[in-house]
Amino acid sequence: MNTYTWLVKHMDAQQDETLRQTYQQIVNTHPTKQKALDIGCGTGYMTHVLKDFDSLKAFDMNQAMVDLTKQRFEQADVFVHDMKTPLNETFDVIMASTDVFNHITSYHAFKQTLSMWFDHVKAGGMLVFDLLNPAYVQAITGHQERLDQTMMWTVEPTGNPLVINHVLDDGNTKHAHRERAYHNDEIKEALSFAHHIEMVEYPERTIYIVKK
């Protein structure tokens, strides 16, 4: 069992409704509602933004997350998939919300993944994603929070100020996963393939709207 299987019953409570509304406003600017993809769909909380598309696909690495999203969106094609692996089709809107790409801790893989998914965007379409800001990652290092009577969440340092280790501990077993923030110059270089980029900034993260 990984951290996300364990977190499935807690994840919705950790989500940000303001962030979902912002994504909804961004997606609503797209003139057509034909094909959409949600990368790293989690429980489907953010997938709701794409529910009006004629064709909706969503994937996650975790089977428990996929099963819950399937229950919430019966019309969608939801499946287990690695975000570093391409699909053989294109979409009008591709979304990767709530720091999905921060889970890629190799800069080389990060650059390749952004470029790959932009290649999956149709002409006139958009890739929309957000990234945690380095200052926020540094600020939450050391944070500890009890999620329920048994489970404790701790954000541990790793020796790299841009990388944090999320640890879940029920008193008997620990599970962990890492996230990495990227500096603005790294993101700019990673998005050098794009010519039309818009940003929406929050204290903890920045949303990138990359249009083709």
C-alpha positions as CSV (number, residue, x, y, z in Angstrom):
1,M,0.0,0.0,0.0
2,N,1.3,3.5,-0.9
3,T,0.6,6.9,0.7
4,Y,-2.2,7.6,-1.8
5,T,-4.1,4.4,-1.1
6,W,-3.9,5.4,2.6
7,L,-4.9,9.0,1.9
8,V,-7.9,8.3,-0.3
9,K,-10.4,8.9,2.5
10,H,-8.7,12.1,3.5
11,M,-7.8,13.7,0.2
12,D,-11.1,15.6,-0.5
13,A,-10.8,17.3,2.8
14,Q,-7.4,18.6,1.8
15,Q,-8.6,20.1,-1.5
16,D,-9.0,23.8,-2.2
17,E,-12.4,24.9,-3.6
18,T,-11.0,28.2,-4.7
19,L,-8.4,26.4,-6.8
20,R,-11.1,24.3,-8.4
21,Q,-13.1,27.4,-9.2
22,T,-10.1,29.0,-10.8
23,Y,-9.5,25.9,-13.0
24,Q,-13.2,26.0,-13.9
25,Q,-12.9,29.6,-15.1
26,I,-9.8,28.8,-17.1
27,V,-11.3,25.7,-18.8
28,N,-14.5,27.6,-19.5
29,T,-12.5,29.9,-21.8
30,H,-12.0,27.1,-24.2
31,P,-14.5,27.4,-27.1
32,T,-15.2,23.7,-27.5
33,K,-15.9,20.9,-25.1
34,Q,-14.9,17.8,-27.1
35,K,-12.0,15.9,-25.6
36,A,-10.3,16.4,-22.2
37,L,-7.8,14.6,-20.1
38,D,-7.1,14.8,-16.4
39,I,-3.6,13.7,-15.4
40,G,-3.2,12.5,-11.9
41,C,-6.9,12.6,-11.2
42,G,-6.8,11.5,-7.6
43,T,-10.3,11.1,-6.1
44,G,-11.9,13.1,-9.0
45,Y,-12.3,16.2,-7.0
46,M,-10.7,18.3,-9.7
47,T,-11.9,16.1,-12.6
48,H,-15.3,17.8,-12.0
49,V,-13.9,20.8,-13.9
50,L,-13.9,18.7,-17.1
51,K,-17.3,17.0,-16.6
52,D,-19.0,18.8,-19.5
53,F,-16.7,17.5,-22.2
54,D,-18.1,15.1,-24.7
55,S,-15.1,12.8,-24.1
56,L,-13.4,12.7,-20.8
57,K,-10.4,10.6,-19.8
58,A,-8.6,10.6,-16.5
59,F,-5.8,8.6,-15.0
60,D,-3.8,8.1,-11.8
61,M,-1.0,5.8,-10.7
62,N,-3.1,4.6,-7.8
63,Q,-5.9,2.0,-8.2
64,A,-7.9,3.2,-5.2
65,M,-8.0,6.7,-6.6
66,V,-9.0,5.4,-10.0
67,D,-11.8,3.4,-8.5
68,L,-13.2,6.4,-6.7
69,T,-13.1,8.6,-9.7
70,K,-14.8,5.9,-11.8
71,Q,-17.7,6.0,-9.3
72,R,-18.0,9.7,-9.5
73,F,-17.8,10.0,-13.3
74,E,-19.4,6.9,-14.8
75,Q,-19.2,8.5,-18.3
76,A,-15.5,9.0,-18.1
77,D,-12.7,6.6,-19.2
78,V,-10.6,6.3,-16.0
79,F,-7.6,4.1,-15.8
80,V,-4.2,3.4,-14.1
81,H,-1.4,5.1,-16.0
82,D,2.1,6.6,-15.4
83,M,2.2,10.3,-16.3
84,K,5.6,9.9,-17.8
85,T,4.2,7.5,-20.5
86,P,2.4,9.0,-23.5
87,L,-1.1,8.2,-24.9
88,N,-1.8,7.7,-28.6
89,E,-4.3,10.6,-29.0
90,T,-4.7,14.3,-28.6
91,F,-7.0,16.5,-26.5
92,D,-8.5,20.0,-26.5
93,V,-7.7,20.5,-22.8
94,I,-5.2,18.6,-20.7
95,M,-5.2,19.3,-17.0
96,A,-2.7,18.3,-14.3
97,S,-3.9,20.0,-11.1
98,T,-2.9,20.2,-7.5
99,D,0.9,19.9,-7.9
100,V,0.8,16.7,-10.0
101,F,4.0,17.5,-11.8
102,N,5.8,18.3,-8.6
103,H,5.8,14.6,-8.0
104,I,8.5,14.3,-10.7
105,T,11.7,14.9,-8.8
106,S,14.1,14.6,-11.7
107,Y,14.4,17.9,-13.7
108,H,15.2,16.0,-16.9
109,A,12.1,13.9,-16.5
110,F,10.1,17.0,-15.6
111,K,11.1,18.8,-18.8
112,Q,10.4,15.7,-20.9
113,T,7.0,15.2,-19.4
114,L,5.8,18.8,-19.9
115,S,6.9,18.7,-23.6
116,M,5.3,15.3,-24.1
117,W,1.9,16.3,-22.8
118,F,2.0,19.5,-24.8
119,D,2.4,17.3,-27.9
120,H,-0.9,15.7,-26.9
121,V,-2.7,19.1,-27.1
122,K,-4.7,19.8,-30.3
123,A,-4.1,23.0,-32.2
124,G,-6.0,25.7,-30.4
125,G,-6.1,23.7,-27.2
126,M,-4.4,24.1,-23.8
127,L,-2.3,22.4,-21.2
128,V,-3.2,23.6,-17.7
129,F,-1.3,22.7,-14.6
130,D,0.0,24.1,-11.3
131,L,3.3,23.9,-9.5
132,L,4.2,24.5,-5.9
133,N,6.4,27.6,-5.3
134,P,9.8,26.9,-3.7
135,A,9.2,29.4,-0.9
136,Y,6.0,27.5,0.1
137,V,7.8,24.1,0.0
138,Q,10.5,25.5,2.3
139,A,7.8,27.0,4.6
140,I,5.9,23.8,5.1
141,T,9.0,21.7,5.8
142,G,8.6,20.4,9.3
143,H,4.8,20.7,9.3
144,Q,3.0,18.0,11.2
145,E,-0.8,17.4,11.2
146,R,-3.0,14.7,12.6
147,L,-5.4,13.5,9.9
148,D,-7.5,11.3,12.2
149,Q,-7.2,9.5,15.5
150,T,-4.4,7.3,14.2
151,M,-2.8,8.9,11.2
152,M,-0.1,11.6,11.5
153,W,1.2,13.5,8.4
154,T,4.7,15.0,8.6
155,V,6.6,17.0,6.0
156,E,10.2,16.0,6.3
157,P,13.3,17.7,4.9
158,T,15.5,15.8,2.5
159,G,18.7,17.7,2.4
160,N,17.6,19.5,-0.8
161,P,15.5,22.7,0.1
162,L,13.4,22.1,-3.1
163,V,12.5,18.5,-2.2
164,I,10.2,17.4,0.7
165,N,9.2,14.0,1.9
166,H,5.5,13.5,2.9
167,V,5.3,10.8,5.6
168,L,2.1,9.2,6.9
169,D,2.4,7.3,10.1
170,D,-0.3,5.4,11.9
171,G,1.9,4.4,14.8
172,N,2.8,1.1,13.3
173,T,3.7,1.7,9.7
174,K,5.1,4.6,7.8
175,H,4.5,5.4,4.1
176,A,6.1,8.3,2.2
177,H,6.3,10.1,-1.2
178,R,8.3,13.0,-2.4
179,E,7.6,16.3,-4.1
180,R,10.0,18.8,-5.7
181,A,9.5,22.5,-6.4
182,Y,11.2,24.2,-9.4
183,H,12.7,27.6,-9.7
184,N,11.2,30.1,-12.2
185,D,14.2,29.8,-14.5
186,E,13.9,26.0,-14.5
187,I,10.2,26.3,-15.4
188,K,10.9,28.9,-18.1
189,E,13.5,26.6,-19.7
190,A,11.1,23.5,-19.4
191,L,8.4,25.5,-21.2
192,S,10.7,26.9,-23.9
193,F,8.7,24.9,-26.5
194,A,5.6,27.1,-25.8
195,H,4.9,30.6,-27.2
196,H,1.7,31.5,-25.4
197,I,1.8,31.1,-21.6
198,E,-0.4,32.7,-19.0
199,M,-0.1,32.4,-15.2
200,V,-2.3,32.7,-12.2
201,E,-0.4,33.1,-9.0
202,Y,-1.3,32.0,-5.5
203,P,0.9,32.2,-2.4
204,E,1.6,28.5,-2.4
205,R,1.4,27.7,-6.2
206,T,1.3,29.1,-9.7
207,I,-1.1,27.9,-12.4
208,Y,0.3,27.7,-15.9
209,I,-2.0,28.0,-18.9
210,V,0.0,26.8,-22.0
211,K,-1.9,27.4,-25.2
212,K,-1.2,25.9,-28.6
